[in-house]
Every structure is written in structure tokens, then in C-alpha cells.
Amino acid sequence: MIETVRDGIIAAIKGSGNIVQATVDTITQTLTTTFKDTGKVGTSVTDAIADVASGAIRGAAQVGVDLAQAAKGVMLGVLRGTKEAGTAALDTIRHTAHVAIRDTAEVGGDVGAAATGLVAGAIEGAKELGVSAEHAAAAAADGALKAAGGVGSRAVDTVRKAVTKPINGVKVVLKEPEMAVSKN
């Protein structure tokens, strides 16, 4: 699924030029189809989210587009594709941010820009899901910081700086900054 999403993202971005919308549409369609065709539930949902987020980040990096825009599209696409609500939505946001930051680091992308985009997408998606924008932003920042912790102290510093600035008018409150320490 990762390659399919990557190729879809590349084609959609080249075709439309609108990074966010191309990413949202590709991911939403992929997840909707996947869940409808297979009736996936439980842990396979998290696997599907990881696959589409990985594919999207890799496709965006391959085309060389703004990863903040791509990451925002990843978050919105996952939220629309999974249509989770309540606590599940926050878990989905956290997981999506974690995978996207991990993959951004793997492809040598700007983790700060990706983190900003993920938080912006979580804030916008929260409104659609009826979840608090502040809680959604904190969940995205938490997932991003935990992933950065696996990359190294520079990634943690970069992500922390990116997500502690107000994003779309929402101040991100980091819940567990002590959890985001480098494992290096």
C-alpha cells in the first residue's frame, strides 16, 4: 500500500499543484476504499494509517514539495478516511503524527515543517470531528515529539520549537515533554 499511495501522491501533486488537497484526496480515498473492501478494524487500522502516511511523506519528498503542506494533508486525509471520534480521534492524530515525523526524518525532510503541518491539519480536522482544537494540537505535537525522540536530540529540539509556536491561532500545550528525550 505504501508504494500505491506514494505513486498516487506524486501523480496528484503533479496533476493539481495543490499539495494539501492532493494529499487529502489521495489518502481519504485510499483509506475509505481499504476499510470498505476489507472491513478492517482494530490494529489493522493503525497499520493502514502507517502505510498511507508513509507513502504520502515519501511521495511528497520525492517530488520535493513543502512537507508542511504535505503533512497537513496527511493528517486531514487520515482523519477524514478513518472518521474516528472522541478519544479514538486523538489516538489517530497521535499515531499519524508519529509515523509522519519518523518517515520525514528517514527521507531527510524538515521535521519542524512536517510537525507544524501535522498540528495545523489536526486543528482543522478537529473542527470537522467535533474534538477540541487544543486537544488535537497537543496530540499531534505529542506524537511528533515521541517520534523525534527516536531520531535524536536535534530532531526533538526542532520539533519542539516548531510546535510550541501558536499554529492557526491555537497555542499548543505539550502534555508530556519529559517523554520526548533522545534515545541517542
ABEGO torsion letter per residue (X at the ends): XAAAAAAAAAAAAAAAGBAAAAAAAAAAAAAAAAAAAAGBBEAAAAAAAAAAAAAAAAAAAAAGBBAAAAAAAAAAAAAAAAGBBEAAAAAAAAAAAAAAAAAAAAAGBBAAAAAAAAAAAAAAAAAAAGBBAAAAAAAAAAAAAAAAAAAEAAAAAAAAAAAABBBGGBBBBBABAAABBBAX
